[in-house]
Amino acid sequence: MEKLTRFGVSMEPELLKEFDKFITERSYKNRSEAIRDLIRDNLIKKDWEEGSKDAVGTITIVYNHHKQKLTDTLTGIQHEHHASVISTLHVHLDHHNCLEVLVVKGKGSEIRNISDQLISAKGVKHGKLIVASSGNDF
Ligand code: NI
């Protein structure tokens, strides 16, 4: 394990109470681990928004495959960005609906672009992009 540096944090009692409730709900063992994750989460978000660093992520979409041309459109977008789409998982949820999870890798701005195109495609009912660190910076 890396050497850790200790530092003091001051906050209002009410805020600390809410934070302790949060860490219990999220099953954190202690405040330090929760604070580390919150900091990492914010730094990853910042890096990603700047679009300059490599990131990895998942794009989840739910759509009706009976919608005309939608499957072609979604497949076309993925092929256009084949270098960034590492893997896909397709689940036939029911007679009409499909769930697709794409694992993507690349510059933050590129990942965001792919996600925006897929999620905004007409007929996609729900979509969510989750960006994570490529693991090299934290
Ligand atoms: Ni399907």
Residues whose N, C-alpha, C, O or C-beta is under 5 A from the ligand:
A	BS01	NI	V91 H92 N97 C98
